[in-house]
């Protein structure tokens, strides 16, 4: 098989012309693939192009003299070397012999060659490095052994010189295929195959993952056959496979790690597969696409897991031990309990009738006496909680796999070498053999689909099949060169199941016949007295540390991608944690972080910190934020419209008698722009000069007031100005959050001055004479020009929940004789801003420069 570097798009490269390939190596410069063919002890070294074409037998058995076990490529000397464990021989890439073979000191497990060195792993353990030059040693090779005692299974010497430097035929020049003037003449390349591109020496071909079809333009599209498949494992290779319903092709199901699969079942609702790993005595689960690996259940020294069966609609998993004990496990609550304890039979396999809410089981009973030993087989039936168990059929046999199809039960008997069927389920009638197998057959698992019976036979190298109308014609179903098939489950996408809706139950919710339900372990562990209810976490926690597993814990201000909180994952499992919008990791400043489980500890425990510089007044449905510095704003959940005010920064005022503070410039600084993303903006006011005041900033709703000359007792313009200045009267505004301009403290021309009032929500400046926040223009001094007020913009803007919008808040202009008012952006949701701020400022008006003047604040003047 061949796949992408990340394991995606596995596809069969050689199928009917190859039986038992082993020890594969690649010569990337010439784009050759070499492997050892070992079918029926016919040892050969074969070669093909990387695209699978031009397959030949390079060296046959008669020329090998010994059975090769491992291959290695010597790039520098252009030769292919192989070993049978005790000798090493070399050939050219065309199969010509190079001198004679030579002996090695210990038995070689694997080898690789690079830079004149031969790196070997030995069956007794350890790693050995020897010189491997032009000459062939006349005697045994000897060299020091490193890492002795460690049993390495394989070795690969990686170096960039092993990779081809020639042009890649899998890459095409975009500039030659597009009329985009921006890429013409540039080195723009891309792969033209949507799945796999397999290169030969001068050309390439596109290949699609098994179950997809190739179009003429290199694109792959999904065929319906990909949605209907069998799932089974090969115990010898430790791999899980998909076998398609209508095609003989299969491919490996990617799993993060190597397992000893002994049984598998599918949740067709969640599209998850569950399997038993015999090495660890653990039930694992992952999505059918190979992601979200989970530890579901862990057995112990007295409970060795043998079989599992999924009931998808109630989210129940039935777990059977080698001793015939049965547990029902709730995937919703994590509670499990032993059932069928009163049954004298040893349960071997279960099928679930979810429609009628029943269990059907195969079982055996050893009736041994002093003189004889008779094994009785039985078919049992019970409710899904194990109650009301009864015997459906008893016979002298040893039933194993069982399946319900069209109200008939089918089961296999490996001892009697038969497949049997019982009609009229629930009554002891019409039980008959469907097919009698050969004497050495050992059927284990069975599935019936579309009037065809599929079963595994541990003496066969393929799934077996026959039609119910012609049971004598048994044939292989698909690839016939598996090693030891175990487990069998069928996924049919045409069957759409809807999950049951359990009533409130903290324990194990189990449906029963006649639309009844029962909640088992609901009060566990406080009030259940039989001591049979347990939570899976209590089991996993005891062994998690010893197995190097990590628990997926909730992450503040973040979400875990691909895993459920509370699950346990195995050593080496990779997890992605994504900070919520507006948050980043404190150490890396990144939005996402990848974490690896290493011996029970996550590789990172960094936390997400907020980059949003504001506090919400109110709540996520009715509230507002006053943003006084540039930041990122996240639209709350469920909000589609926001009421926004933008006020630009006020312009600075100039001190005509202190030009050095302005670096001999004739103008004070301009106020900054305030904006709500690209939706709304308000310009800052201009700074005053020596001979005139600065212009007010441009706003969508109102312009800022112009600044005036300070010798007239006038000051800076107001933000969103609604009333201009007059004799002994300062300019003012009645708009929300808009600040009035600054003014000189004393002015000989006016004994008292009126006005200078800001809008609701504005704030006094930091010093006497300073402009008000937000957006007020600064006063000039000693006749210098004052700054213009910031522009005022307001709008009702359509947004979407969790939208990220960049906020820019303009600062007051600098340099300035007195402080100019900074800008602001105010965002409200759930209502108009006037209603949202009413509670806080109902009795408040904006600040005024004169206490003798009382301003009536009207919102209506600024709401257009």
N, C-alpha and C positions, 0 to 999 in steps of 0.2 A: 504494500500500500504506500501511498504518498500523501503528504499533507503540507499545509503551510507551516512556517517556522513556529507559529503560535499554536499549532495543533488544529487550526480550522480547516475545513473543506477536505476531510479524508476521502480518498478515492482509490479504487483498485487499479493498480498498474498492470500486474500480471495475474491472470486468473486460471483459465483453462489450460494454459501451457506451462504452469508451474504448480508443483504439489507442496513440497516442504522446503521452502527457501530458508537459509540460515546465513549468519555472518555476512551481512550486507556491507559493502563499502562503495564510496563514490570517488571517481576521478573527475574533478570539476573542470580542469582545463580542457580535456578531450570530451567531457560530458558523457562519460561511461558509467554504467552501473554494473557492479560485479556481485555475485552471490554464490553460495554453495547450495546445490540441489541434493537433498538426501532422501528422496522418496524411495521406499523399499530397498534401502541400502545401496541404491545406485548413485554413488557419490560423483558429482560433476561440478565443475566451476563454469558458471554461465555468465553471459554478458549481454547487455542491451544498451541502447541510448537512454538518456534520462527521461525521454518521453515514452519509453517502452517499445520503441520500434527497433528493428534489426536485432532481434534476440537470437543468439547463437550459443551452442555449447563450445566454450573455449577450450576446455581440457576435460576429456572424459576419464572414466575410472581406470581404464587400462594404462593411461599415462601418469596417473597420480601415485600409484604404488601404495600409498597410505590414504586413509580416510581423512580429508581435511576438516578442521573444526572452526578455524578462525582465519580471517583475511586481513591484510594490511596493504596500504598503498605507499610506495616509496617515491615521492614526487621528484626528488633530486636525481634519482637514478632511473626514473621511468620504468618501474617494475612493480609487479604484483606478487606479493609474498603470502604464503599460507603456512599454517602449522597444524599438525595433528596432536600437539601437546608435547611431543618429544623431539620432533625435528622441524626445521624451517626450510622451505624451498621457495625459490623465486622464479618467475616467468616474466616475459615481456607482456605488454598489454594485448598482444596478438596471440599469446599462448606459446611462444617459443621458450624452451628451457634455457636457463642461465646457470651453467655449471651444475654441480651436484648439491644435494641437500646436506645440511650439517646438523649435528646434535646439539641439544641444550641440556643444561645440568639437571634442572627440575622440570616437572610437568607444567607447560604453559597454559594459563587460563585464557588470556587474551593478549593482543599485542598491537602496537602502532609504531610507525617509523617516521622520523623527521630529523633534519639537520645532522645526518650521519649517525643518529642514535636510534637504538631499538629499545622501546619501553615495553616491558612485559609484566603481567600479573601472573602469579603462580597459584596452582590449586592448593598448595600448602599454606598460602597466605603470603602477603608481601608484594612489593613492587621492586623490579630490577631494571637497571638502565645499563646498556652495553653499547660500545662502539660498533657501528655497522657500515663499514666503508666499501670500497670497490671489491676487495678480496673476500673470499669465502673462507672462514676459518677451517683449518684442517682437523681440529679437535673440538671437544665440548667447549661451549662458551661459559665463562665464569665471570662474575662481577658481584659487588656487594648487594645485599638485599636491604631495602628500606621498608619501614612500616611492617615489619614481620609480625605475624599474628593476626593481621587484618585481612579478611578475605574479600578482595576486590573482585567484582564480577566482570568488569569491562574497563578499558582504558582508552582515552582519546587524547591525542596530542593536538591542541588547537593552535594554529598560527595563521596569520593573514596570508602567507605565501601559499597556503593550501587552497585558497580561493582563486578563481579565475580572474585574470586581468583583461581578458578579451571583452569585446562588446557583448552585451547581453541581448540576445534576440527576443527576449521577453519584454524589452523596453521599446517603446515607439516614440518617435519625435512628434510632440504635439504640434510644433510649428509647421510640420509637413502635412498635417491633417486638418488644420484649422486656418481660418482666414483672419484670425485675431492679430491685428497689427502690433499689439503690445508684446506678443511672444515671438514674433518673427525674428530669426537670427539669434535667439537665446537657446541655451541648453535646457529645454523643457521636455522632460520625458515622463512617461507614465506607463504602467502595465495595462495592456489592452484586454486582459482576461479578468472577468469578474470574480472567479474562484482561483483556479490554479493555472499557471503557465509553465509548461514543461519544455525546457530547451534541449535541442540537439546541437550538433556542432555548428550548423549554419542556419538553422530555422527553429521554429517552436510551434507548439500546438496548445490550444486551450482545453482544459479538462474541468469538468464540473464534479462537485461532490456527489457521491452516490445518492440517487433519488432525485437529482436535478437533471434538466435537459439543456443541451448546449444549442444556442442560436448562432447563426452565421456571423454575427458581429462580436462574438466572444462572450456574450452575456449568458448567464445561467438562469433558468426559471424553474420553479418548483413544480414537479409532477404530483399528481394525487397519490401516487404509490408511496410517497414519503410519509404520508399520514397514517398508513396502516402497516404495522410491522410487529414481528415477534422480538422479544427481548430475551436473551439467554447469555450464558457465560461459557468460557473455556477455562476449565480449572487448571490446565497445564500452563497456559500462557498468562493466566491472571487478567483476562480482559473481558469486558462486556461488549456484546455485539447486537446490532440491529439486523434483522433479516426481513426484507421487504415482502409484501404479500404477493405482488405480481411479477417481481423480478428476482433473478437468482443472486443479485448483488447484495453485499452486506458491508458494513463498516463499523469500526470501533467506536463505542460510546466513550467519550473522553471523561475520565475521572481523575481528580487531583490526588494521585497516589496509586499504589499497586495493592490490590485486594485479592483475597482468596474467596471469590464469589461462590456460594453454594445454593443460593435461592434468590429469586427476584420477583417483585410484584409491582404493579403500576397503579397510580392514582390518576384516573382519566379526567378528573375534574381539575385538580391542581396541576396536572401534567408533570407529575413527579414520579421518579422511580425509587424504590426501596430495595435494599439488598442486605444479605447476611454475609459478613466477613468471618470465615471460620478461624482465621489466625487470631483475631482480636476478640471474637465472640461478641461482636457489636452489630447492631442494625444501623445502617447508614441510609441517607436519602439525599437526592439532588434533583434539580429540574432536568427534564429530558434534554435540554440544550447543554447540559454539562456544568451548570453553575449552581451556586447556593448549596454546597455540601453541608449536611447536618448530621450530628450524632443523635440518633433517635432513642436507642435503648442499648443497655449494656448487660450482658449476662454475667453469671458468676461461676464459681467452681462447682455448684450443684445444678445450675441451669445452663446447659449448653444448647444454644439456639440451632435449630435444624431447618425449620420452614417458617414462612410468613405468608399472610394473605391480607389484602387490603379490602375494606368495605368503604368505598369512596364517599358515598352520600352521607353517612353518619360520622365520617372521619375516624373510623376505628381500624386498628391494626391487630390482627390475630397472630400471636407468636407461639410457635410450637417448639418444645425442647426435644432432644434426642431420646429422652425418657418418656415422651408422650404427654407431657404436661402442656396445658394451654393457658395463655394469658390473653386477656382483652385489654388493649391499650388505647386510651383516648388521645388523639393528636390535638384535640382542642384544649384539654385541661392538663395533660401530662400524667394523669392518674392511670394506674393499671391494677388488674386484679386477676387472680387465678380463677378459672371456671372449670366446670365439668369434673370437679373433684370426686363426685359420687359415682362417676362412671368407672367401671372396672377395666375397661379397655384402654390400651395404649394408643393415643391418637397419633396419626402419621401425616395426614394432610387434610386441608379444609378448603371448601369452596363456599361462597356466600351467595345466597339467593336474596338480593336486596329488594326485589319486588315484593316477595312474600315474607321477608324479614326472618329467614331461616338459615341455619348452618347445616351443611352436609359434610360428613367426615369419613375418611377411611381409618380403620383401627385394627389392631391385632391383639390376640390374647394367647399367651403360651400356657397350655394346659398340661404341663409336664407332670409325670408321675415317676415312680421308681423304675419303671420298665419302659415306658414310652414317653414321647414328647410330640404333641400335636399342636400345630399353630392354627388357630382359628382366625379367620378374617371377618370383618363386619363393616357394614355401611350404617352410620348413625345419623340421626337428625335431631336438632335442638333449636330452641329460640336463640337469638343472637347474643343473649346474655348467658347462654349455657344452660338455661333452665329447661324443664320438660324434655330432657333428652330421652330418646327411644332408639331401639334397634330396628333398622329397616330391612337388613338382609344379613345373614350369617352363612358362611361356607368355609370349607377347608382350603385356605389360601392365605395370601399375604398382600392385600391391596395397598396401593401407594397413592399416586397422583389421582385426583378426582376433579371432574368439571360437570356443571349442570348446563344442558343445552336443550331447548325446546321441550321442557318438562321431562327430559330423560337424563339419567345419570350415566356418565361414562367414567370408568376408572381402569387403571392398569394394574397388572399383577406380575411383578418380575419373577416370582418363584414359579408360578404356573405358566409364565410366558404367554400371557393373554391380555387382550383388551376386552372388557365386559361392558354391557349396557343394561340398565334397569329401567323399564318403562313404568308409567303410572307411579310417579314418585310418591312415597308415603305408604304404598301397599307392597306386600311381598309377593309380587307377581312378575312374570315375564323377564326374568333375569337370564341373559344369554350371552355367550361369547360373541363378540363382533369379529375378532380376528385372532387366530392362533399364530404365534410367532415361532421362529426357529428356536431350537433348544438352547442356544447360547445367548439369546436375546435377554436384555435386562431393561425393560421400559420403566421410566421414573416419573415423568411429567407429561401432562396431556392438556391440549386445547382443542376445542371444536369450533370451526368457523365456516359458515357457508356450506354445510353438508360435507365438509372435509375435516378429517381428523389428523391432527399434528401431534407428534409425541417425540420425546427424547429417549434414546437408547444408549446406555453408556458403552455398549460394544460397537456403536456406529460412530462415524465421523461427520454425520450430518443430521439435521432434523429429518424425521421420517413422516411420510404423509400417505393417506389413502382416502378414497371417496367412500361415503357410506353405502353407495350402491354397488361398489366394486372393491370390497375390502381385501380381496386377494391380491390386488395390484398395489404393493407398497413400493414407494420410490423415495429418493432423496428430495428434500425441499431446500434447494439452494446449494451453497458451497459445500462440497463433500470432503473437505480436508481439515475439519476441526479436530481437536485432540480428545477432550473429555468434556462433553456438553453437560452443563448443570443449570437447573432452574429454567422456567419457561413462562412467559407472560405475553399476552397479546394486547396491543393498543389499537383501537378502532376509533378513528376520529368521527365516523358517521354516527356514532352513538353519543348523543348529548345528554349527560346526566345533570340534574339539578341537585345541589346539596340539600340535605334535610335541614330544616330550621328547628334546632333543638330548643325546648323550653329552658328556662333558667336552671342551670345545673352546674355546680362547681366540681362535680366528680366525673363519672363516665355516663354519658347520655346514650342509651341503647334503645333503638326502636324494636317493637314487638309486633306480632301479628294482630290483625284487626285494628290497626291504627293506634295501638297502645304504645306507651313508652315507659321506661323505667330509668331512674337516676341512681346509679350505684356510686357508693363512696362520697355522697354529697356532703356528709358531715365529717368525713375523715380529715385529720386524725383524731378529733376531739371525742366524738360520740359513737364511733363505730367500734364495736367490742370484739369482732371476730379477728381483727388484726390482719386481714387479708388485703387491705387497700394500701397502696404505696404511691408516692409521687416519684417520677423518673429522676428528678433533680437530686433527690436524696441518694439515689443509686449512683448517678454520674459523679456527684461531688466526691464520693468516697474514692473513686478510682481516677478521676480526671487528672490529678497532679501526677500520678504514677504513669499515666499514658501520655503525658505532655499535652493535654488538651486545654483549650482556652474558652472561657465563657464570653459570649457576646453581651456586653453590658450596655445599658442606655447611655447615650452621649449627650450631655447638655448642649443645647443650641446646635445640634447636629443630627444627622440621620445616618443609619448604617445601610449601605447599599449591598443588596444580594443576600442578606441574612436577617433572620428575626432575632430581636433582642431576647435573651434568655437561653438561646441555643448554645450548645457546646460544639466546637470545631476542633479538628485534629491538628497535630504538629505540622507546620508547613503551610497551613491554610492561609490564604491571602484575603484580606478584608479591606474594603474601601469605606472610609468615613468622610462624609461631605458636610461641611458647615452650612447652616441655614443661610439664606440670603442676608447679606449685611454682616456676616461673621467670617473671620479668617482664623487659621491656626496661629497661636501666639508666637511660636518659634520660627515657623517658615513663612508666615504671611500668605500661605496658599489656601485656596478654597477646599481642596480635596487632599486626603492623605491616605496612603496605602500602608496597611499594618500587616505584619506577618506573625502568626502564632509560632513561638519557638519555646518548646519544652514548658508549656503552661503559662508563658508570659507573652504579652503583646510587645512588639518591637517599639511602640511609641504610646505614650499616654498624654500627648499634647492636647490642650483644650482649645475650644473655639472662643474667641473674644470678639466683641462688637466693634465694627468700624463705623457704626452709625452714631453720630455725635448729637443726639437729641433724646428727649424724654417725652413720651406720649402723655398728653392730658386727656383723660377720658378712657376709652377702651377701644378695642379693635373694630367695633361696629359704629360707635359715635365718639369721635375724638378729633384732636388736632395736634400738630407739632409746630413749634416755632423754631426754625432752623437759623441759627445765628452764625454759623460757619459752614463752609463747603463740606459736603458729606454725600453719602449714598442713602437714598430713601427707598424703602420697600413698601409697596402698596399692601395693606392688610388683606387677609383672606376675606373673600366675599364682597370686596369693594370694587365698583366699576366706574365711579365718578368721584372726583375730588374737587373741592373749592380751593383755589390757590391764589395767594397774594404774593407778588414779587415787588420789592422796593430796592432801587439801586442805592449805592453809597453816596453820601453828600459830598460836594466839592469842598476843597480847602479854601481858607481865607488867607490873604497875604498881609504881612506886617510891613508897611511901607518904610518904617524906620529901622528895620532889622533884616536887611537883604541877605546878610551872611547866612542866616538860617535857611535860606532858600537857594543856597549855593549860587548866589548872584543871578538866579533865574527871575524873570519878571512875572512869573505866574505860579500860583499854588497848585498842589496836586489835584488831579481829577478823581472823582469817586468811581468805584468799581462796578462792573456789571453784575446783576443778580439774575439767575435763570432757574427755571424748573425744566430740566432736560432741554429738549428742543421745542417744547410746547409753549412756553411763556418766558418773556425776558423783560427786564427793566434796566435802562442805562443809568449810570451814575451821573451826578451833576458835575459841571466843569469847575475848575478852580478859578478863584478871582485873580485879577492882575492889578498892576499899579494904577491903571486909569479906569477900570470898570469891573463890575462883578461878573462871575461866571454864569453861563447859561444853565438852565435847569435840564435834568436828564430826561430823555424820551421814555415815555411809558405808553402801554396800550390803552390804558384808561385815562390817566392824567399825566401831564408833564410836571416835572418839578419846577418850583418857582425860581426865577432868576435871582442871583445874588446882587446886592446893591453896594454902593460906596459907603464906607463906615463913617465918614465925616458928616453924613446926613442923618446920623443916629439910626440908620437902617442896618440890617444884618443879612444873614444868609437866607436863601430861599427855602421854603418848606417842601418836604417830599409830598408829591401829589397835591400841590398847593390848590386850595379852594378859595382863599381870600388874599388878595395882594396887599402889599404894604402901603401905608398912607402916612400922612404927617403925624409923627409921634405914635404910629401904630405899626407893629411888626406883622409880617406876613404869617399866615397860619393855615392849618388844614384840618379837615374833619374826617379824613379817610382812616380806615382801620390801620393801626400800627405805624402810621406816618408821623414822623417827627418834625417839629418846627425848626427853623433856622436859628443859629446862634446870634447873639447881639452883644455889643459892648456893654459893660456893667454901668458905666457912667457916660452920659452924653450931655454936654452943656446946652445943646439946642432944645432938648426936651426934658423938662423936670420929671415928667412921668410918661411912661409909654404903655399903651394897651396892646392886647393881642398876644401873638407869639405862642398860640396854643397848638398842641399836637392832637392827633386822633387817639381814639381808644386803643390802648395797648402799647402806645409809645412810651418811652422812658426818658427821664432827664439825662443830660450829658454828664460826663464824669467831673466837670469843673465848672465854676461860674463862668458864664459867657459862652460855654461850649454849646454846640448844636445838640438837639435832641436825637436820640435813637428812636426811630430808624430812618436814615436817609436825609436828615437835616443838613443844610449847607452851613459851613463854618463862617463866623464873622471875620471881617478884616480888621486891622488895627491901624490907627493913625492915618486914616484916609484911604487905606488899601481896600481893594475890592473883596467882597465876600463871595463864598462859594454858592453855586446853584444847588437846589434840592434834588434828591434822587427821583427818577421816574417811578410811576406807580402803575402796575399792571395787575389785572385780576381776571380770572376766567374759571368756568366750570369745564373740567377736562375729563375726557373719557380715557380710562386706563383699564388694566386687567389685574386680577389678584396676583400678588407676589412679583409684580413687575418691578424691576430695578431702575430707578431714575436718578441720574446724577444731578446733584444740587450745587449750584455755584452762588455764593453769597459775596457781594461786592463790599469792600472795606471803604471807610471814609478816606477822602483824599489826603495825601501827605506829600510834601511838608505843608503845614498849615499853622497859622497864628494861634488858633485854638482848635480843639478837637472837632472834626467833622463827624456826623452821625454815620455809623455803619449801616449797611443794608440788611435785609432780612427776607426770608422766604417762609411763608406760613401755609401749611397744607391742612385742610379739614376734610372730614368724611362723615357721612351719615346725616348731615344737615348743613345749612348755611353757617358760615363762620360766626355771624352775629348771634345765632342761637347757641352755638357751641361755647362761646366765650361769655355768654350772658351771666352765668353763675359767678364767674370770677370777677367780672368787671361791671356788674349791673349798676353799682352806685358810683362808678369811677368815670372820670373824664381824662383826657390827655393832659399832660402838664402844660401850664401857661407861664409866660415870663413875668406877668404882672398879677398880683393877688387881687387887684381891684377890678379885674376883668373876669367876668363869668361867661363861659362859652356853653352854648347849647349844642351838644353833639348830635348830628343827624347822619345816619348811615346812608340815607337815600342819595346824597350828593355824590357819592363815590361808587355806587353799585353798578353803574353802566359799564 
